[in-house]
Amino acid sequence: MDRRKFILSAGLGLLAASSPVSISAIGSATRRLSGKPGRLNLSYMPYELKLKHSFNLAKSSRTTTPDVQVEIEYDGLVGYGEASMPPYLGESVDSVCAFLSKVDLSRFSDPFRLEEILEYVDSIAEGNRAAKASVDIALHDLLGKIMGQPWYKIWGLSPEKSPNTSFTIGIDTEDVVRQKMEEAKPYKVIKVKMGLDNDKELVRVIRSMTDVPICVDANQGWSDKNYALEMIEWLSERNCLFVEQPMPKEMLEETAWLRERSRLPIIADEVFQRLPDIPKLSQYYDGINIKLMKSTGMHEAYKMIVLARALGMKVMIGCMTETSCAVSAAAQLAPLVDWADLDGNLLISNDRFDGVKIVDGRVTVPADRPGIGVKLL
């Protein structure tokens, strides 16, 4: 076994001892499931997310995000999930619905066989990460409700250890940026989308209104390594915490060159998809941005955090434009990470759920709600 495979297998081996479940929760589940076994029933529907502002990135712009809402019902309880599909993921409402139509959860009578169920879902077809995440999130929500506990408690985590979350400012005109900055006042970190010719001007506008820390997402927008280094040096003098995906994902050697010289951590996003990617990327990046729509959900995201930590990497938990369903699911993992970017639900005008709240700059899940912590509005 080569070193890379050893590190991957060793990191996964740590998982068996690092996913605690509360004894009281297990007892509750045992009592509830002691009767006649039921069946898991999956249902889903398309749902278009409407953005409050145009979402402008280095290589694209949009005002809506396609989405599919998912429910898993068992013994009178319902778990909620969703698949959000920004264009770069390569998924669509049609592809997600086609995938979900192949998922037959009625073959499972025990919802607690999480590993077995998700292995089956993953085996149905390659890719389809957001579709798989929708099932994973709904299943986690269901299990938490059966156990009567939120997932941060099932994992044995302390919510007060969650980092401050960032509020995203997309590429836009000065007037719109100033308007967005008014919306960002409750936040203690600002995430700035970059990758065009007006990068410095965007930061100057933000700095004219606040001195809170910023983090930068270039969305692969800097293809010249020398220019990328110049920008990072400039940003390091303006209270910037890190730079996310500064260069195109194919430019690994150039990214390694940049990392050796950078004053700021370099975080992988578009180049990073699933668990096996992490050992290789540890040679080129300082950290990873985990998003449930890329990781196939909460189960693999937890494993990613364990493996990244074993490799000495920083960890960020992020999101797409999503309802409070997926954002609240990701927030259950927030106590384990260095940085959080969980504002996707606040960027839409038609959220179906009540879930995470911003409390003193931190995304906070309701302590009294089991599962992922959401309530259907």
N, C-alpha and C positions, 0 to 999 in steps of 0.2 A: 504494500500500500504506500503510495507516495505521500509527501507531507501534506499536500492540499487536501487529499481525501481523508487523511488521518484527522486533520483539524476539523473538517466538516463532520465526520462521524463522532469525534470526541465532543464537539459542541452540541450535537443532537443528543448524545448520551447524557449530558448534564440535564437535559430537559426532564428526564424521568423523575429527578429529585427536586425539580425547581418549579413545580406547578401545584402548590398546595391547595387543598379543598377543605373548607371548614367542616369540622365534625358535626356541628349542629345542622349545617346545610344538608349533609348526607343523610342524617336522621330524618329530616323533613321529607327528603325525596323518597326515602325508603317507605315511609308511612303512606305517602300519596300513591306510590306505584305498587303497593302490596295487593291491589285488587286485580281484576281482569285486565290483561295487557291490551293497549289500544294500538292504533296505527298512526303514523305520521302522514299528514295530508298537506301537500304543497299547492299553493295558488299564487298567481301573479298577475300584474296589470301594468301596461305602459303608463308613464307619468312624466310629462315634460317640465323640467325645472326652469322657472323664469328668473333671470338675473336682474337685480336692482340697477346695475350699471353694466355697460358693455365690458366684457372681460377681454382685455387686450394683452397679448403676449408678444414675444419677439417674432414669432412666426405665424400668428393666427389671432383672430378676434371673433367673439360670438356673444349673443344675447340670451341664448338658451342652452340647456344641457339635456340630452336625452337620458331617461331614467326608467327603471322598471322596479316597481314596488312588489315585495314578496311577503307572503305569510306562510308559516308552518303551524298547523293546528294539531294538538294532541290532547286527548282526554279533557276537552273543554278549554284548554289554555292555548293562546296564540302567541307565537314569536314573530317579530317583525324584522325584515331585512330589506336591502335594496342594492341595485346595481346602477351606479352612475357612470356615464360613458363619455368623457371628453373625447374629441376626435382622435387624439394621438394614441389612444388605447387600441384602436382598430376594431372596437366592438360597436354594435348598434342595437336598437330596440329589437329588430328582426332577429339578429344573431343570438341575443340573450334569450328571447322568447323561444327560439328554436332549440337552444340548449336546454332550457328549463323544461320544455315539453318532453325531453328524454329522461328527466330525473324521476325515478320511481321510488319515492321514500316509503311507500306502503309495504315494501318488502322488509322493512325494519320494524320490529315491535318494541325495541328498547332504545329510546332516544339518547341514553347515556353512552351508547357505543359510538362516541364522537369520532374517534380515530377511524373506525371501520366505515362509518357513514361518509366521512369526508374523503377517505381514500376512494370509495366508490364514485362519489361525485367527480373527483379529479380525474378518474379513469375514463369517464364518458367520452371526452374529446380533449385534444390539446388546446392550449390557449384558454379563451373564455374566462379570463381571470375575474372580471367584474361579475359575471354570471355566477361563478363559483362562490365569490364573496357574499353574494346576496343570500345564498343558502346557508353559508357558514354563520353569518350574522343572525339570521332568523333562528337558526338552531341554538346558538349561544343564548339568545334572548329567551327562547323557550326553556332551556335547561335552567337558566337562572330563576325563571318564574316557578318552575317545579321545585327548585331548592329553596325558594323564598329569599334569595340573596343576590345583590349586584355582583358583577364579575370581579370588580377590584377586591371585594372581600373574599370571593372564592379563591382568587390568586394570592390572597394574603397581603395585599398592598395597602399603603397608607395614602389616602387621597391628598393630604396636605403636602406630600412630596412632589406633586405634579408641578411642572415648571409653568411660568407665565406663557400664555399662548400669544401668537402674533396675529395681527390684522393685516390683510393683504391689500396693498395699493398697486393696481395694475398700471400699465403704460397708458398715459392719457394727457390731455391738455392741462395747463396749470390750473385753470378754474375748476375742472373736475377733480384734480388731485387735492386741491384745497377743500372741496366739499367732502371728499372721502376722508380727509384728515379730521374733519369735524366728527364723523362717525366713529373714528378710531380713538377718540379721547379716553374711553374706559380701558384702553390697552396699554401695556407697558413695554411692548415690543412691536415694531412695524416691519412687515415683510414687503420688500420692494421688488416688483417685477422689472427686469432690465433686458437689454440685448439689442437696443436700437441706438440711433445717433444722439438721442437726448438724455442719456443715462445720467450724466452729471447734473444737468438742469433739474431733473426729477428729484435728485437728492437735495439739491440746493433749496428747492421749494419746501420739501419736508423739513429740512433743518431750519428754515425760517419760522417754522411753526412749533417745533418740538425738538428736544435733545434726547428723547428716549432712544435706547439702542435700536438699531435696524439690522435686519438680515437681508441678504440679496439673493434673488433667484434669477439667473441670467437665461434660463431655459434654452441652453445650448447656443446662445446668441453671439458668443465671442469666439470666432474661428481662428484668430491670430493670437498665438500664445504670448507674444510680447505685449500686445494690447491688453490681454487679460491680466497679465502681471501688473501693468501700469494701473489698471482700474482697481485691482485688489490693493495695491499700495495706497492709492488715493482714498479708497473706502476705509482702510485700516486707521486712517487719521480722522475718521468721522463717525466713530463709535459704532462700527459694524462688527457683528458677532461672527459671521461666517458667510461664505459664498456657495450657493447651490448650483450644481451643473453649469459651470461657467463655459465649458467648451462642448462641441458636438460629441455625442456618446461614442462615436467611432474613434475619436482621437485620444486613445488611451495613453500612448507614449507622450504626447504633448501635455496631457493632464498630469502625468507623472513628473514631467519637467516643471510644470507650474507648481505642483504641490511642494517640490523640493525648495522652491524659492518664495512661496507664499507666506505672508505674515498671518493669514487667516485660514481656518480649517476649510477644506474643500469637501463638499457633501454631494454624494451621488443621488440622482433622482431618475431621469429618463433612462439612464444606462442600467438601472437596477430594477429587477422585476421580482425574482423569487429566491428562495432560500439558497439554492446551490450557487447563485451569483456572488455571494458574500465573500468567500475566501479569495477569489480572484480579484475582486474590486478592492480588497484591503491593501493590495499592492499599489493602488493608484489614487485612492480617496481616503480621507480621514474619517468619514462617517457615511451613514446611509439615511435616506428619507423613506420611511415605511408608510405606505398608503394601503388601506385595506382593499381597494379596488385593483391594486397590483399584486398584493400578497395572497390573494384568494381568501382573505378574511382574517379573523382574530386568531384562529388556531395557529396558522403559519406565522403570523406577525409576532406572536409570543416567542416562537422558536427562533425567529430572526433576531430578536433582541438578545436572547441568550447567546447565540452564536457570535453576533457582532461584539458583544462584551468580551467573550472569550478571546477574540482577536484584537482587543484593545481599541475598538472603533467607537466613535461617537454615534448617538442614535437620536433621530428626530422622528416624531410621529406626525404625519400630515394627512391631508384629505383632498378630495376633488370638490367641486361644487356639488353638495349633497344635502339631503334633508337632515334634520336632527337625528334621524335613525342611525345612519352610518357614522356621523360625527360623534354621537354619544357612545357608540360601540368602540370607536378608536380611543375616546377619552378614558375608557376603562383601563387602557394600557399606559396612560400618561405618567403615572408615578414611576415608571421604569426608565424614562427617557431623559435626555439632556434638554431637548427643545421640543416645543409643540407648535403646530400650525393648524389649528382646528377651528377655522372660522367659516368653512364652506356653507354651513346652514345660514349664516348671517348675510351671505351674498345673494340669497334668493328671496323672492317675495311670496312664494306659495308653499311654505313648509307645512307638511301634514302632521307634524309631531311637536309635542312639547318635550324637551329633553335637557341637554346641557345648558348651563347658565354661565355668564361671566361674573365672577366674584373676585373683586380686587385684582383684575387683570388675568385671572386664571380660569380656564374652562373647568367647571365643576359639575359633576354628575349628581342628580338627586340621590341623597343618601337613603331615602326610604323606598326607593323603587327597585325591585329585583330585575335580573336580566341585564340588558344594556341601558336601562334607565329612562325609557321613553313612554309617553302616553299619546295615543292617537287623538288628534283634535277633532 
